[in-house]
Amino acid sequence: MRLTAEIWTSAYLTRLRLNDIPAFVVKKGDATAGAVLVKLNTLDGQAKVFQREFNLMEDRRDWAVLAEGEERDVDASLAKQRSFDPDLWIIEVEDRLGRTLLDEPGLNE
């Protein structure tokens, strides 16, 4: 059984908060089945966006970089994604060290 997008997002934001990593929901999507994108803003003009992809070889879902580079270019990529997916969730994480916690147990599965 998979978690809903809203429950996963709430748990993710809590985990970030417990690690003193600022994050907020930029766009709230469909509560049950919306895809979730995570934008990492390193507060130096650079950013990355992560999305879940299915790894066929290992039969699991992994986080992969969708876009990275200058923040304005990454934001343009996010705007494009939003234009064809109204159910999309976007979470922005602000961390100078580049931490997203997406590789931790429970978030990387």
Contacts in CASP RR format, 6 or more apart in sequence:
PFRMAT RR
TARGET T0000
AUTHOR 0000-0000-0000
METHOD contacts of the structure
MODEL  1
MRLTAEIWTSAYLTRLRLNDIPAFVVKKGDATAGAVLVKLNTLDGQAKVF
QREFNLMEDRRDWAVLAEGEERDVDASLAKQRSFDPDLWIIEVEDRLGRT
LLDEPGLNE
3 11 0 8 1.000
4 31 0 8 1.000
4 32 0 8 1.000
4 33 0 8 1.000
5 29 0 8 1.000
5 30 0 8 1.000
5 31 0 8 1.000
5 32 0 8 1.000
5 33 0 8 1.000
5 34 0 8 1.000
5 35 0 8 1.000
5 36 0 8 1.000
5 89 0 8 1.000
6 31 0 8 1.000
6 32 0 8 1.000
8 36 0 8 1.000
9 25 0 8 1.000
9 36 0 8 1.000
9 89 0 8 1.000
9 91 0 8 1.000
12 23 0 8 1.000
12 38 0 8 1.000
12 91 0 8 1.000
12 101 0 8 1.000
12 107 0 8 1.000
13 23 0 8 1.000
13 24 0 8 1.000
13 25 0 8 1.000
13 91 0 8 1.000
15 101 0 8 1.000
15 104 0 8 1.000
15 107 0 8 1.000
16 22 0 8 1.000
16 23 0 8 1.000
16 93 0 8 1.000
16 101 0 8 1.000
17 23 0 8 1.000
19 99 0 8 1.000
19 101 0 8 1.000
21 93 0 8 1.000
21 94 0 8 1.000
21 95 0 8 1.000
21 99 0 8 1.000
21 101 0 8 1.000
22 93 0 8 1.000
22 94 0 8 1.000
22 95 0 8 1.000
23 91 0 8 1.000
23 92 0 8 1.000
23 93 0 8 1.000
23 94 0 8 1.000
24 91 0 8 1.000
24 92 0 8 1.000
25 89 0 8 1.000
25 90 0 8 1.000
25 91 0 8 1.000
26 39 0 8 1.000
26 78 0 8 1.000
26 90 0 8 1.000
26 91 0 8 1.000
26 92 0 8 1.000
27 82 0 8 1.000
27 88 0 8 1.000
27 89 0 8 1.000
27 90 0 8 1.000
28 89 0 8 1.000
29 86 0 8 1.000
29 87 0 8 1.000
29 88 0 8 1.000
29 89 0 8 1.000
30 87 0 8 1.000
33 87 0 8 1.000
34 87 0 8 1.000
34 88 0 8 1.000
34 89 0 8 1.000
35 51 0 8 1.000
35 52 0 8 1.000
35 85 0 8 1.000
35 87 0 8 1.000
35 88 0 8 1.000
35 89 0 8 1.000
36 51 0 8 1.000
36 52 0 8 1.000
36 88 0 8 1.000
36 89 0 8 1.000
36 90 0 8 1.000
36 91 0 8 1.000
37 49 0 8 1.000
37 50 0 8 1.000
37 51 0 8 1.000
37 66 0 8 1.000
37 78 0 8 1.000
37 81 0 8 1.000
37 88 0 8 1.000
37 89 0 8 1.000
37 90 0 8 1.000
37 91 0 8 1.000
38 49 0 8 1.000
38 50 0 8 1.000
38 51 0 8 1.000
38 63 0 8 1.000
38 90 0 8 1.000
38 91 0 8 1.000
38 92 0 8 1.000
38 93 0 8 1.000
38 100 0 8 1.000
38 102 0 8 1.000
39 47 0 8 1.000
39 48 0 8 1.000
39 49 0 8 1.000
39 50 0 8 1.000
39 74 0 8 1.000
39 78 0 8 1.000
39 90 0 8 1.000
39 91 0 8 1.000
39 92 0 8 1.000
39 93 0 8 1.000
40 47 0 8 1.000
40 48 0 8 1.000
40 49 0 8 1.000
40 50 0 8 1.000
40 93 0 8 1.000
40 95 0 8 1.000
40 98 0 8 1.000
40 100 0 8 1.000
41 47 0 8 1.000
41 71 0 8 1.000
41 92 0 8 1.000
41 93 0 8 1.000
41 94 0 8 1.000
41 95 0 8 1.000
42 95 0 8 1.000
42 96 0 8 1.000
42 97 0 8 1.000
42 98 0 8 1.000
43 94 0 8 1.000
43 95 0 8 1.000
43 96 0 8 1.000
44 96 0 8 1.000
45 70 0 8 1.000
45 71 0 8 1.000
46 68 0 8 1.000
46 69 0 8 1.000
46 70 0 8 1.000
46 71 0 8 1.000
47 68 0 8 1.000
47 69 0 8 1.000
47 70 0 8 1.000
47 71 0 8 1.000
47 74 0 8 1.000
47 75 0 8 1.000
48 65 0 8 1.000
48 67 0 8 1.000
48 68 0 8 1.000
48 69 0 8 1.000
48 74 0 8 1.000
49 65 0 8 1.000
49 66 0 8 1.000
49 67 0 8 1.000
49 68 0 8 1.000
49 74 0 8 1.000
49 77 0 8 1.000
49 78 0 8 1.000
50 63 0 8 1.000
50 64 0 8 1.000
50 65 0 8 1.000
50 66 0 8 1.000
50 100 0 8 1.000
50 102 0 8 1.000
51 63 0 8 1.000
51 64 0 8 1.000
51 66 0 8 1.000
52 61 0 8 1.000
52 62 0 8 1.000
52 63 0 8 1.000
52 64 0 8 1.000
53 61 0 8 1.000
53 62 0 8 1.000
53 63 0 8 1.000
53 64 0 8 1.000
54 60 0 8 1.000
54 61 0 8 1.000
54 62 0 8 1.000
55 61 0 8 1.000
55 62 0 8 1.000
60 109 0 8 1.000
61 109 0 8 1.000
62 108 0 8 1.000
63 100 0 8 1.000
63 102 0 8 1.000
63 103 0 8 1.000
63 108 0 8 1.000
66 77 0 8 1.000
66 81 0 8 1.000
67 73 0 8 1.000
67 74 0 8 1.000
67 77 0 8 1.000
67 78 0 8 1.000
68 74 0 8 1.000
78 90 0 8 1.000
81 88 0 8 1.000
82 88 0 8 1.000
82 90 0 8 1.000
93 99 0 8 1.000
93 100 0 8 1.000
101 107 0 8 1.000
102 108 0 8 1.000
END
